[in-house]
Amino acid sequence: MKIEENFEKVEEIIRRMESGEQSLEDAFADYEAGLRLLKDSNDQIARVEQKIQILVEE
């Protein structure tokens, strides 16, 4: 999944959680899903940074 898509999904999760209309169980599930999406995004960003660093060094 693309970084932009991850951020869109995280924003959706935040909106649902801020609405206060979720059960506690659903809120925990969304929180966990959000953390996974953010970790995936951070991993993707780190890979891009490594590629940029290699290009800069050449």
N, C-alpha and C positions, 0 to 999 in steps of 0.2 A: 504494500500500500504506500502511496506517496505521502510525503510529509504534510502537504497541504490537506490531504484527506484525513490524516490523523488529527490535525489541529481542528478541522471541522467537527469531527466526531467528539473530540474533547470538549469543544464549545457546546455541543448538544448535551453532553453529559452534565456539564456545569449548569446549563439552563434547567434541566430536569431536577438536579439536586437543589438549586436555588428556589425552585417553585415550592418546595416543601410538601408536595403532594405524593411523594413516594413513600413506600413502606421502608422501614429501617433496613430490611433485608435487601430490597432493591437498591437503596442508596449505597450500601456496602458493595454490592455487585458492580454498580456503576463506578464507584471509587476505584475498585480493583481494575476494572476495564480501562479506566482513564490512566491509571499508573502504567499499565502495559503499553498503551498507546504512546504515552510520553517517553517511556524507555525505548520503544522502537524508534521514535522520532530522534531521540538523542543518539542512538546507535547509527542511524542513517546520516545525521549531521556529522558525526565523528568520522565516518567513512569518507564523506565529501571533503572534510577538512584535510584528511590524510592525502587524498588525491591532489588537492590544491597545493599542499605543501610540497609534494613530489614535483609538480609542474613548476613551482616557484624556484626550486633548487636546481632545476635543469638549465 
